Amino acid sequence: PLQTPTEWMMITIISFGDSAVLEWDGSTTSIAPTASATSAARTLSPASIFKKGIKRDPALFPVLKRELDFDSWKRTVVTQAKAQGAYESLDPNYRPTTAEDKELFMEQQTYLTAVFKKTIKTSMGQTLF
């Protein structure tokens, strides 16, 4: 049974969302994952989890209309990318090593490229797409 906030924070969306069974013992809530939850969590790739994970909302990214606003825009973009699980593709030092990491990285890049195409409205930014 999960008893501490740390244990609760370690639950993944996949292990909790689709096949966890909640049991009420009167004072705490515990989760007893079914066999399918355990096997499902192992068979999904990080890229699949990214696609099925939290709802990503490109509308939460700010529009960049003037180069003068770049610093503020960048801070908000980094924050949103972290919140939406796509930060690694903004990190210049990140190098995916496994095939699964590379697949996830490509999904993150595809998502952020679409976001940037809609949100970067400066004349210089438009030349990138």
LOKE-242256 format. One record per residue (C-alpha): residue number from 0; residue in three letters; x, y, z. Coordinates in steps of 0.001 Angstrom, whole numbers, plus 500000, padded with zeros to 6 digits. Example, Ala and Ser with C-alpha at 12.3 -4.5 7.8 and 13.67 -1.06 7.14 Angstrom:
2
SITE  num  residuo      px      py      pz
SITE    0      ala  512300  495500  507800
SITE    1      ser  513670  498940  507140
***
This chain:
129
SITE  num  residuo      px      py      pz
SITE    0      pro  500000  500000  500000
SITE    1      leu  501117  503515  499212
SITE    2      gln  501397  505459  502422
SITE    3      thr  503733  508398  501874
SITE    4      pro  503502  511305  499425
SITE    5      thr  506755  510098  497828
SITE    6      glu  505242  506695  497113
SITE    7      trp  502193  508370  495557
SITE    8      met  504381  510561  493338
SITE    9      met  506142  507486  491948
SITE   10      ile  502929  506132  490374
SITE   11      thr  503027  506427  486601
SITE   12      ile  500016  507390  484543
SITE   13      ile  500039  503993  482861
SITE   14      ser  500261  501932  486048
SITE   15      phe  497531  503959  487744
SITE   16      gly  495187  505047  484988
SITE   17      asp  494207  501907  483137
SITE   18      ser  494411  498991  485495
SITE   19      ala  494995  499919  489117
SITE   20      val  492500  498747  491684
SITE   21      leu  491792  501148  494524
SITE   22      glu  491022  499604  497883
SITE   23      trp  489659  501673  500744
SITE   24      asp  490696  500463  504187
SITE   25      gly  489032  503302  506043
SITE   26      ser  492074  505466  506682
SITE   27      thr  494469  505292  503736
SITE   28      thr  494202  504500  500077
SITE   29      ser  496257  501675  498673
SITE   30      ile  496718  500520  495124
SITE   31      ala  496983  496893  494147
SITE   32      pro  498080  496761  490503
SITE   33      thr  496693  493891  488500
SITE   34      ala  498913  491559  486484
SITE   35      ser  497950  493378  483296
SITE   36      ala  499093  496708  484776
SITE   37      thr  502522  495321  485508
SITE   38      ser  502943  493775  482066
SITE   39      ala  501454  496803  480269
SITE   40      ala  503899  499163  481960
SITE   41      arg  506793  496999  480804
SITE   42      thr  505697  496699  477179
SITE   43      leu  505062  500380  476442
SITE   44      ser  507985  502347  475074
SITE   45      pro  508798  505796  476445
SITE   46      ala  507557  507233  473131
SITE   47      ser  504215  505434  473543
SITE   48      ile  503935  506712  477086
SITE   49      phe  504698  510241  475839
SITE   50      lys  501929  509964  473229
SITE   51      lys  499400  508579  475720
SITE   52      gly  500548  510591  478740
SITE   53      ile  499404  513976  479878
SITE   54      lys  497417  516009  477418
SITE   55      arg  499744  518324  475610
SITE   56      asp  498337  521720  474748
SITE   57      pro  500210  523790  472176
SITE   58      ala  497928  526721  473031
SITE   59      leu  499720  527082  476378
SITE   60      phe  502909  528122  474600
SITE   61      pro  503208  531890  474113
SITE   62      val  503391  533501  470691
SITE   63      leu  506647  535293  469884
SITE   64      lys  505872  538367  467758
SITE   65      arg  508902  540550  468505
SITE   66      glu  512571  539594  468929
SITE   67      leu  512628  541934  471948
SITE   68      asp  510403  539486  473828
SITE   69      phe  512634  536470  473209
SITE   70      asp  514032  536071  476762
SITE   71      ser  510606  536082  478382
SITE   72      trp  509223  533836  475630
SITE   73      lys  512067  531351  476057
SITE   74      arg  511534  531102  479846
SITE   75      thr  507864  530332  479337
SITE   76      val  508565  527827  476551
SITE   77      val  511081  525940  478713
SITE   78      thr  508604  525853  481603
SITE   79      gln  505798  524592  479364
SITE   80      ala  508048  522008  477702
SITE   81      lys  508981  520639  481133
SITE   82      ala  505336  520563  482232
SITE   83      gln  504306  518796  479031
SITE   84      gly  507117  516221  479094
SITE   85      ala  509054  517499  476097
SITE   86      tyr  512021  519283  477672
SITE   87      glu  514816  516952  476516
SITE   88      ser  514542  518213  472947
SITE   89      leu  515362  521735  474193
SITE   90      asp  518392  520631  476207
SITE   91      pro  521517  521097  474035
SITE   92      asn  523472  518660  476217
SITE   93      tyr  520940  515816  476031
SITE   94      arg  522005  512859  473889
SITE   95      pro  519595  509927  473690
SITE   96      thr  521503  506671  473974
SITE   97      thr  519061  503779  473633
SITE   98      ala  516706  503120  470727
SITE   99      glu  513761  503860  473031
SITE  100      asp  515294  507169  474118
SITE  101      lys  515870  508122  470473
SITE  102      glu  512264  507272  469584
SITE  103      leu  511006  509398  472490
SITE  104      phe  513343  512247  471534
SITE  105      met  511963  512226  467978
SITE  106      glu  508372  512384  469282
SITE  107      gln  509285  515325  471517
SITE  108      gln  511014  517107  468633
SITE  109      thr  508052  516565  466320
SITE  110      tyr  505688  518018  468910
SITE  111      leu  507832  521078  469672
SITE  112      thr  508484  521729  465976
SITE  113      ala  504725  521913  465431
SITE  114      val  504420  524232  468448
SITE  115      phe  507183  526505  467191
SITE  116      lys  505713  526645  463712
SITE  117      lys  502500  528045  465220
SITE  118      thr  504015  530286  467886
SITE  119      ile  507108  531890  466344
SITE  120      lys  505801  534849  464334
SITE  121      thr  508926  536995  464013
SITE  122      ser  510313  537600  460535
SITE  123      met  513530  535780  461442
SITE  124      gly  511593  532892  463018
SITE  125      gln  509397  532437  459945
SITE  126      thr  512498  531668  457863
SITE  127      leu  513110  528571  460009
SITE  128      phe  509957  526869  458797
***
